[in-house]
Amino acid sequence: MTRSALYGLAICALACDAPENYSGDAYEGVIDGTTLAPIFQPNSTDKTVCQGAPSCYLPQIGWVSGHTIAFYNALAVTSTNLPATLGPALATRNSDGTGGFHLDTFRNANCHPGPYNPVRDAFPTATQAPVLDAMPIGPTSTKATALAYPIAAVYDVTYSGQCNDIKSHDSVPGLDGSARSLNPISYEIAMPMDPSAAFFDLTSTVAPMPLGWLRGLQMGLVSGAINAIPQADDGSFIAMDGAILNPSGSVFAKPTDKNAVILPFAPTDPLATATTPGYSPIVRLHNYTLPAGKKLGDLQGICQTGATCPASYVKASDVAKGNPFSTIFVVASVQ
């Protein structure tokens, strides 16, 4: 049986160490994933589904433009529990456990790959993994509006050392000549994960869990530039309007159900603007009742105003009726 790389390392960390001839921040093992906010816990504990693992992270399957799309549903929340305006302030981790986090990324860094023995070594050194500034624990309040968010203020870090030398936010600037951008280069949806769980990639195949760092500790993290949130001129976040398909007027689908969510745009489409519809990883889901004789999977896209609408599509003008009941935050890449 193949398991997530980090699922094995959660056990291996007791005996494994940093790669040979390694330099950089001290390796402290793996995080205790049970301390992550509930939204970042594995989304399945079915051992059959998880292929023998006690728990796992699985992508959700929805529809866009006539074909299926796989994504990680990092947060599904009743829309009325969100602030009226979403913006950069939500990326700051607050003392009460609400908010998001800051994320150092190394997309323009020329780090040097180092040695790696997958049997003996605790982590690879082919690329530099992102680094979080704070542990995304759950809010101390039980109010429905007190939320941990999968929203990251993303900073660009350059340095010239060995890949995965940097494992702590506090090591920048300084270690290996590292320097951080003065301001965030973007705001993105990112999902921290418990390294003791199994991980399924966007093809629903067991795969190595993407790596993140926090104060010398390994954790899982799905993220990537494709998950950037479009912003209006005032900095506020722009969402897009999707549909959640309900079997009937009295039976409602959940925003995490397979085939129940239709996105109006794909991650490869142009980003939304304040005046032009387009992609956003923040999706306001409007209730749409399936016509008689239709089932989940029969409706496969959203037809924009003025476009020819195939029979298997829903009209955007019909989707946008009424207020969105749920909002989901989508990660559409592994890292």
Summary of the structure (lengths in Angstrom):
residues: 335
radius of gyration: 20.5
end to end distance: 24.1
largest distance: 65.7
contacts: 1111
relative contact order: 0.20
helix: 10%
strand: 31%
